[in-house]
Amino acid sequence: MKFAISVFSAPHDPSSRRALLFAQAVLDGGHQIVRLFFYQDGVYNAASTVVTPQDEQDLPRQWHDFVTHNALDGVVCIAAGLRRGVINDQEATRYQRQAGNLMPGWELSGLGQLHDAVQAADRVVCFGGP
């Protein structure tokens, strides 16, 4: 089965951890992840500038390792990222910021990527949000 997974919550929200555990279970079950799409506060899961207290799970690092280790298509909504200061080096230059903070392995793109993932997937699962 093909899954598209969308994460709307920040790393400190329990639903981000649940999303990661679900994504791991999808692959462990022999299924496919068409795309991981991070939207709204979920974009913080891809930021290299998030500092996690030592007694908590480092979700941005865990997401990064999961995406890169499994060669997954990890997409961060560019509009949500810009609003929250989660940008790559190209956007940092474009908007005259000192540096980007998007971790390697992630791609900035628009909501069209979510639409494409929904079309290609058998199931769409969303975590977090209002």
C-alpha positions in Angstrom: 0.0 0.0 0.0 1.2 3.5 -0.8 0.9 6.2 1.9 1.2 10.0 1.8 1.8 11.4 5.3 1.3 15.0 6.3 2.5 16.5 9.5 1.0 19.7 10.8 2.5 19.9 14.3 5.7 21.2 15.8 8.4 18.8 17.1 7.4 19.4 20.7 3.8 18.2 20.0 3.1 14.5 20.7 1.5 14.1 17.3 4.9 14.7 15.5 6.3 11.7 17.4 3.3 9.6 16.6 3.7 10.6 12.9 7.3 9.4 12.9 6.4 6.1 14.6 3.6 5.6 12.1 5.9 6.3 9.2 8.4 3.8 10.6 5.7 1.2 11.0 4.6 1.8 7.4 8.0 0.9 6.0 8.5 -2.0 8.5 5.2 -3.4 7.3 6.5 -3.5 3.7 4.5 -0.5 2.5 5.6 2.6 0.6 5.7 6.2 1.6 4.9 8.3 -1.5 5.8 11.6 0.2 6.1 13.1 3.6 4.7 16.7 3.6 5.3 19.1 6.4 2.9 22.0 6.7 2.0 24.7 9.2 4.0 24.3 12.4 5.2 20.9 11.1 7.9 22.7 9.1 9.9 23.1 12.4 10.5 19.3 12.2 12.9 20.1 9.3 14.7 23.0 10.9 18.4 22.7 11.9 18.0 25.5 14.5 15.6 23.7 16.8 17.4 22.9 20.1 15.8 20.0 22.0 16.4 19.8 25.8 18.6 16.8 26.7 15.8 15.0 28.4 13.5 15.1 25.4 13.4 13.3 22.0 15.2 15.3 19.3 12.4 14.9 16.7 14.0 17.1 14.0 17.1 14.9 14.1 15.1 11.7 14.1 13.0 12.9 11.2 16.2 13.9 9.3 17.7 10.5 9.9 14.5 8.7 8.9 14.1 10.6 5.7 17.8 10.4 4.6 18.3 6.7 5.7 15.2 5.6 3.8 15.8 8.0 0.8 12.2 9.4 1.2 10.7 12.3 -0.5 10.5 14.8 2.4 8.8 18.1 1.4 8.4 21.2 3.5 5.7 23.7 2.4 7.6 26.8 1.2 4.8 29.2 2.2 4.6 27.8 5.7 8.4 27.7 6.0 8.8 31.3 4.9 6.2 32.4 7.5 8.1 30.5 10.2 11.7 31.2 9.1 12.4 27.7 7.9 14.2 28.2 4.7 17.0 26.8 2.6 20.2 28.7 1.5 18.6 29.7 -1.8 15.6 31.3 -0.2 17.9 32.9 2.4 19.8 34.6 -0.4 16.5 35.6 -2.2 15.1 37.2 0.9 18.4 38.7 2.1 18.7 36.6 5.2 22.0 35.5 6.7 21.6 31.8 6.3 19.1 29.0 5.6 18.2 26.5 8.3 16.5 23.7 6.4 18.3 20.4 7.2 19.7 18.4 4.3 17.4 15.8 2.8 14.4 18.1 2.8 12.9 20.0 -0.1 11.0 23.3 -0.1 8.0 23.2 -2.4 4.4 24.2 -2.6 1.0 22.6 -1.8 1.0 21.1 -5.3 3.4 18.5 -3.9 0.8 17.4 -1.4 -1.9 17.3 -4.1 0.4 15.1 -6.2 1.1 12.8 -3.3 -2.7 12.4 -2.6 -3.2 11.4 -6.2 -0.4 8.8 -6.1 -1.2 7.3 -2.7 -3.7 4.7 -1.6 -4.1 6.3 1.8 -3.4 9.8 3.2 -2.7 10.2 6.9 -2.4 13.5 8.6 -1.0 14.3 12.1 -1.6 17.4 14.1 -3.3 20.6 13.1 -6.1 22.7 14.5 
